[in-house]
Amino acid sequence: MLLPASTCALDTVVLSREGQQQTIEGKLLVTARDGGMLLLDPTGVLWAIQPDEIVQHTHDERPFEPLSDDEMAAALLAELPEGFRVHKTANYIICYNTSREYAQWCGGLLERLQRAFTNYWDHRGLEIQEPELPLVAIVFADAQSYRQYSQKELGEAAGSIVGYYSLRTNRVTMYDLTGVQALRRPGSRRGSIENINRMLSQPQAGPLVATVVHEATHQIAFNCGMHTRYADIPLWVSEGIALYFETPDLSSGRGWRGIGSINPPRLATFRRNLPHRTIGMLPSLIADDRRMREVTPGADAYAEAWALCYYLIHRRPKEFVEYLTMLSEKPQLVWDEPEQRLTEFREYFGEDLQALEQDFLRQIQTVR
């Protein structure tokens, strides 16, 4: 059982973790009956603290205040390896140790995505909020330093992805794609405008840019009020929406400019699996996250998540926005049972899931 925490006081927790004591100040979001806590610190990091880790807990009436842009930048630079600099945009703090040109290109990409995402959902009736904290992106100059930094959080997966969004830190971390050997002209300067344009002229860049947009979409969704970090947001929803927005545009130096374009790789995967698919598989995607988390068939489930979101956005937009609004109000650290997820889905899209699934499959087959 979890209890809502006071949001007006500033809490200070001294905790013991991995043999070391740490002092964390922040906003207490959730208190568990066993004494565990979920604390938001001023840099946006969420601390899930177990009761046996707590050495001391105090609070006072000082209000929790997010860091200013300058304070956030200073805190990030103190945490990152030597050599990082800061590029600020209207909504982002970008910490980088690659070229300033590449940081500026990333900033332009992220700003276009943020404006497009919030305008898209605002015009469809979803309540959009201003982020409580500046949005942070960390850009490493090369894959090796990125992997070394990310391994603590991602483990071995750090070597297989070019970027990720962390629910814990609320940051997007990536590396300079112009350093990818297959996209680079020998002897050219990494991160230059020439190299950026060359990268975007290569078909191989498509999945890489899509990954950056995908992870940045997660960050926006979890900061605009659509999703809540550490709440039970079904993976088919959060991933399906990110897949809906990720399709890159390599026809210009911008890298991305559209919303809801057909995602060719996901559509191809979904259609390839149709002969092996039976009516009745849709509830398993909705009820829990197991199919989405499976390592080998996971790509198939991701394709279905994209297809389902595409279908609901185009065929059931009003109900989908209402469903997203319900999910946005989910409490943190409370996980629904499969039957609860199915019940909530039926409340918005109808009791007859088989009929909906048949229409879903029929409509997706007409997508071109």
C-alpha positions as CSV (number, residue, x, y, z in Angstrom):
1,M,0.0,0.0,0.0
2,L,1.4,3.4,-1.0
3,L,0.5,6.8,0.4
4,P,0.7,10.1,-1.4
5,A,3.5,12.3,-0.1
6,S,3.4,16.0,0.8
7,T,4.7,18.0,-2.1
8,C,5.3,21.3,-0.3
9,A,8.2,20.4,2.0
10,L,11.8,19.8,1.1
11,D,12.9,16.4,2.3
12,T,16.4,15.3,3.2
13,V,17.3,11.6,3.2
14,V,20.6,10.2,4.3
15,L,20.9,6.7,2.8
16,S,23.4,3.9,2.8
17,R,23.8,2.2,-0.6
18,E,26.6,-0.1,-1.7
19,G,28.6,0.6,1.4
20,Q,28.5,4.4,1.0
21,Q,26.3,7.1,2.6
22,Q,24.6,9.7,0.4
23,T,22.5,12.7,1.2
24,I,19.6,13.4,-1.1
25,E,17.4,16.5,-1.0
26,G,14.2,16.7,-3.0
27,K,10.5,16.3,-3.2
28,L,9.0,13.2,-1.6
29,L,6.5,11.8,-4.1
30,V,5.4,8.5,-2.5
31,T,5.8,6.9,0.9
32,A,5.2,3.2,1.2
33,R,3.7,1.7,4.3
34,D,7.0,-0.2,4.9
35,G,8.8,3.1,5.0
36,G,10.2,3.0,1.5
37,M,10.2,6.3,-0.5
38,L,10.2,7.7,-4.0
39,L,12.1,11.1,-4.0
40,L,12.6,13.6,-6.9
41,D,15.8,15.5,-6.6
42,P,16.3,19.0,-8.1
43,T,18.1,17.6,-11.2
44,G,15.2,15.4,-12.1
45,V,16.6,12.1,-10.9
46,L,14.1,9.7,-9.2
47,W,15.4,7.9,-6.1
48,A,13.6,4.7,-5.2
49,I,14.8,4.2,-1.6
50,Q,14.2,1.0,0.3
51,P,13.4,1.3,4.0
52,D,16.6,-0.5,5.1
53,E,18.7,2.0,3.2
54,I,17.4,5.0,5.2
55,V,19.9,6.3,7.8
56,Q,18.0,9.6,8.5
57,H,15.0,11.4,7.1
58,T,14.1,15.0,7.9
59,H,11.9,17.6,6.2
60,D,11.2,21.3,6.6
61,E,8.9,23.9,5.1
62,R,11.3,25.1,2.4
63,P,9.5,24.5,-0.9
64,F,11.0,22.2,-3.5
65,E,12.3,24.4,-6.3
66,P,13.6,22.9,-9.6
67,L,17.0,24.1,-10.7
68,S,17.3,27.0,-13.1
69,D,18.9,26.3,-16.4
70,D,22.3,27.6,-15.3
71,E,22.1,25.6,-12.0
72,M,21.1,22.5,-13.9
73,A,23.9,23.0,-16.4
74,A,26.4,23.4,-13.6
75,A,25.2,20.3,-11.8
76,L,25.4,18.2,-15.0
77,L,28.9,19.4,-15.9
78,A,30.1,18.5,-12.3
79,E,28.7,15.0,-12.8
80,L,30.0,14.3,-16.3
81,P,33.6,13.6,-17.4
82,E,36.0,16.4,-18.2
83,G,35.6,18.2,-21.5
84,F,31.8,18.6,-21.7
85,R,30.2,21.9,-22.6
86,V,26.6,23.1,-22.7
87,H,24.4,24.2,-25.5
88,K,21.0,25.6,-24.5
89,T,17.8,25.8,-26.5
90,A,14.3,27.0,-25.6
91,N,13.5,23.7,-23.9
92,Y,16.7,21.7,-23.7
93,I,20.1,21.7,-21.9
94,I,22.4,19.7,-24.2
95,C,25.7,18.6,-22.6
96,Y,28.2,17.5,-25.2
97,N,31.9,16.8,-25.8
98,T,31.6,16.5,-29.6
99,S,31.5,19.5,-32.0
100,R,29.3,22.5,-31.3
101,E,27.8,22.0,-34.8
102,Y,26.5,18.5,-33.9
103,A,25.1,19.8,-30.6
104,Q,23.3,22.5,-32.5
105,W,21.9,20.0,-35.0
106,C,20.7,17.8,-32.1
107,G,19.1,20.9,-30.4
108,G,17.2,21.8,-33.6
109,L,16.0,18.2,-34.0
110,L,14.8,18.0,-30.4
111,E,13.1,21.4,-30.5
112,R,11.2,20.5,-33.7
113,L,10.1,17.2,-32.2
114,Q,9.0,18.8,-28.9
115,R,6.9,21.5,-30.6
116,A,5.4,19.0,-33.0
117,F,4.6,16.5,-30.3
118,T,3.0,18.9,-27.9
119,N,1.0,20.7,-30.7
120,Y,-0.2,17.4,-32.1
121,W,-1.7,16.1,-28.8
122,D,-2.9,19.6,-27.7
123,H,-4.9,19.9,-30.9
124,R,-6.5,16.5,-30.2
125,G,-7.7,17.4,-26.8
126,L,-5.0,15.9,-24.5
127,E,-4.0,18.2,-21.7
128,I,-0.4,19.2,-22.2
129,Q,1.8,20.6,-19.4
130,E,5.0,22.5,-19.3
131,P,7.9,20.4,-18.1
132,E,8.7,20.9,-14.4
133,L,12.4,20.6,-15.2
134,P,14.6,21.5,-18.2
135,L,14.9,18.6,-20.6
136,V,18.4,17.2,-20.7
137,A,20.3,15.5,-23.5
138,I,23.8,14.2,-23.1
139,V,25.8,13.7,-26.3
140,F,29.1,11.8,-26.3
141,A,31.7,12.3,-29.0
142,D,32.1,8.6,-29.7
143,A,30.5,5.2,-29.1
144,Q,33.2,4.0,-26.7
145,S,32.9,6.8,-24.2
146,Y,29.1,6.6,-24.4
147,R,29.2,2.9,-23.7
148,Q,31.6,3.3,-20.8
149,Y,29.3,6.0,-19.2
150,S,26.1,4.1,-19.9
151,Q,27.1,0.6,-18.9
152,K,26.3,1.2,-15.2
153,E,22.7,1.8,-16.1
154,L,22.3,-0.4,-19.2
155,G,24.7,-3.2,-18.6
156,E,25.6,-5.1,-21.8
157,A,22.8,-3.4,-23.7
158,A,24.9,-0.2,-23.8
159,G,26.9,-1.7,-26.7
160,S,23.9,-2.4,-28.9
161,I,21.9,0.9,-28.9
162,V,22.9,4.4,-30.0
163,G,20.8,6.3,-27.4
164,Y,18.3,5.8,-24.6
165,Y,15.9,7.6,-22.3
166,S,16.3,6.9,-18.6
167,L,13.2,6.9,-16.5
168,R,15.4,7.2,-13.4
169,T,17.5,10.3,-14.5
170,N,14.9,11.8,-17.0
171,R,17.7,12.3,-19.5
172,V,18.3,11.2,-23.1
173,T,21.9,10.0,-23.6
174,M,23.4,9.4,-27.1
175,Y,26.6,9.7,-29.1
176,D,27.6,11.6,-32.3
177,L,26.3,9.5,-35.2
178,T,28.8,11.1,-37.6
179,G,31.4,9.0,-35.9
180,V,29.8,5.8,-37.1
181,Q,32.4,4.4,-39.4
182,A,30.0,3.3,-42.1
183,L,28.6,6.8,-42.4
184,R,31.9,8.7,-42.3
185,R,34.2,9.9,-45.0
186,P,37.8,9.1,-44.1
187,G,39.8,12.0,-42.8
188,S,36.7,14.3,-42.3
189,R,36.1,16.1,-39.1
190,R,33.6,14.4,-36.8
191,G,30.5,16.4,-36.1
192,S,31.0,18.9,-38.9
193,I,28.1,20.2,-41.1
194,E,29.6,18.3,-44.0
195,N,29.6,15.1,-42.0
196,I,26.1,15.6,-40.7
197,N,24.8,16.1,-44.2
198,R,26.8,13.1,-45.4
199,M,25.4,11.0,-42.6
200,L,21.9,11.9,-43.5
201,S,22.5,11.0,-47.1
202,Q,23.2,7.4,-46.2
203,P,20.2,5.0,-45.9
204,Q,22.0,3.3,-43.0
205,A,21.4,6.5,-41.0
206,G,17.6,5.9,-40.9
207,P,17.4,3.5,-38.0
208,L,20.0,5.5,-36.0
209,V,18.2,8.8,-36.3
210,A,14.9,7.0,-35.6
211,T,16.3,5.7,-32.4
212,V,17.3,9.2,-31.3
213,V,13.8,10.5,-32.1
214,H,12.2,7.5,-30.4
215,E,14.1,8.0,-27.1
216,A,13.5,11.8,-27.2
217,T,9.7,11.1,-27.7
218,H,9.8,9.1,-24.5
219,Q,11.3,12.0,-22.7
220,I,8.7,14.5,-23.9
221,A,5.8,12.1,-23.2
222,F,7.1,11.6,-19.6
223,N,7.5,15.4,-19.1
224,C,4.4,16.9,-20.7
225,G,1.8,15.1,-18.6
226,M,1.0,12.2,-21.0
227,H,2.9,9.6,-18.9
228,T,4.2,9.6,-15.3
229,R,7.6,8.1,-14.5
230,Y,7.4,4.9,-12.4
231,A,3.7,4.6,-13.0
232,D,2.1,1.6,-14.7
233,I,2.0,2.8,-18.3
234,P,1.6,-0.2,-20.6
235,L,4.6,-0.7,-22.7
236,W,2.5,-1.1,-25.9
237,V,1.3,2.4,-25.3
238,S,4.6,4.2,-24.4
239,E,6.5,2.3,-27.1
240,G,3.8,2.5,-29.7
241,I,3.6,6.2,-29.4
242,A,7.4,6.6,-29.6
243,L,7.3,4.3,-32.7
244,Y,4.5,6.5,-34.2
245,F,6.8,9.6,-34.0
246,E,10.2,8.1,-34.8
247,T,10.1,7.8,-38.6
248,P,13.0,10.0,-39.8
249,D,13.2,12.2,-42.9
250,L,16.6,11.9,-44.4
251,S,15.8,14.2,-47.4
252,S,17.3,17.2,-45.7
253,G,19.7,18.2,-43.0
254,R,17.0,18.3,-40.4
255,G,16.7,14.5,-40.0
256,W,13.0,14.6,-38.9
257,R,10.0,16.7,-39.7
258,G,6.9,14.6,-39.8
259,I,4.3,13.0,-37.5
260,G,2.6,9.7,-37.9
261,S,4.3,8.8,-41.2
262,I,4.0,5.1,-41.9
263,N,6.9,3.3,-40.2
264,P,8.0,1.0,-43.0
265,P,10.2,-1.5,-41.0
266,R,7.5,-2.0,-38.4
267,L,4.7,-2.3,-41.0
268,A,6.8,-4.9,-42.9
269,T,7.5,-6.9,-39.7
270,F,3.8,-6.8,-38.7
271,R,2.7,-7.9,-42.2
272,R,5.3,-10.6,-42.3
273,N,3.9,-12.1,-39.1
274,L,0.2,-11.9,-40.2
275,P,0.1,-15.5,-41.6
276,H,1.2,-16.8,-38.2
277,R,-1.1,-14.6,-36.2
278,T,-4.4,-15.8,-34.8
279,I,-7.4,-13.8,-33.5
280,G,-7.1,-13.5,-29.8
281,M,-3.5,-12.4,-29.6
282,L,-4.4,-8.7,-29.0
283,P,-5.5,-9.2,-25.3
284,S,-2.0,-10.6,-24.5
285,L,-0.4,-7.4,-25.7
286,I,-2.8,-5.3,-23.6
287,A,-2.9,-7.3,-20.4
288,D,0.8,-7.1,-19.5
289,D,4.3,-6.3,-20.8
290,R,5.6,-9.8,-21.2
291,R,5.5,-9.9,-25.0
292,M,7.1,-6.5,-25.2
293,R,10.0,-7.6,-23.0
294,E,10.8,-10.8,-24.7
295,V,14.2,-10.6,-26.3
296,T,13.8,-12.4,-29.6
297,P,10.1,-11.9,-30.4
298,G,10.2,-8.4,-28.9
299,A,10.6,-6.8,-32.3
300,D,7.4,-8.5,-33.4
301,A,5.5,-7.1,-30.4
302,Y,6.9,-3.7,-31.0
303,A,5.6,-3.8,-34.6
304,E,2.2,-4.7,-33.3
305,A,2.4,-1.9,-30.7
306,W,3.1,0.6,-33.5
307,A,0.3,-0.8,-35.6
308,L,-2.2,-0.7,-32.8
309,C,-1.4,2.9,-31.9
310,Y,-1.5,3.8,-35.5
311,Y,-4.9,2.2,-35.8
312,L,-6.4,3.8,-32.7
313,I,-5.0,7.2,-33.4
314,H,-6.6,7.2,-36.9
315,R,-9.7,5.1,-36.3
316,R,-10.6,5.8,-32.7
317,P,-8.9,9.1,-31.9
318,K,-11.4,10.4,-29.3
319,E,-11.4,7.2,-27.3
320,F,-7.6,7.0,-27.5
321,V,-7.1,10.5,-26.1
322,E,-9.5,9.6,-23.3
323,Y,-7.6,6.4,-22.6
324,L,-4.3,8.3,-22.5
325,T,-5.8,10.8,-20.1
326,M,-6.8,8.0,-17.8
327,L,-3.3,6.5,-18.0
328,S,-1.8,9.9,-17.2
329,E,-3.5,9.8,-13.8
330,K,-2.0,6.5,-12.8
331,P,-0.2,6.7,-9.4
332,Q,3.4,5.9,-9.1
333,L,4.7,2.6,-7.9
334,V,1.3,0.9,-8.2
335,W,1.2,-2.0,-10.8
336,D,-2.1,-3.2,-12.2
337,E,-3.1,-6.8,-12.6
338,P,-3.6,-8.0,-16.2
339,E,-7.4,-8.1,-15.7
340,Q,-7.4,-4.5,-14.6
341,R,-5.6,-3.5,-17.8
342,L,-8.0,-5.4,-20.0
343,T,-11.0,-3.9,-18.1
344,E,-9.7,-0.3,-18.6
345,F,-9.0,-0.9,-22.3
346,R,-12.6,-2.3,-22.7
347,E,-14.0,0.8,-20.9
348,Y,-12.8,3.0,-23.7
349,F,-12.8,0.8,-26.8
350,G,-15.7,-1.6,-26.2
351,E,-16.2,-5.0,-24.6
352,D,-15.8,-7.0,-27.8
353,L,-12.1,-7.2,-28.2
354,Q,-12.4,-9.8,-30.9
355,A,-14.4,-7.5,-33.2
356,L,-12.0,-4.7,-32.5
357,E,-9.0,-7.0,-33.3
358,Q,-10.6,-8.1,-36.6
359,D,-11.2,-4.5,-37.7
360,F,-7.6,-3.6,-36.6
361,L,-6.1,-6.3,-38.7
362,R,-8.4,-5.4,-41.7
363,Q,-7.5,-1.7,-41.5
364,I,-3.7,-2.2,-41.1
365,Q,-3.7,-4.4,-44.2
366,T,-4.9,-1.4,-46.2
367,V,-2.2,1.0,-45.0
368,R,0.1,2.1,-47.8
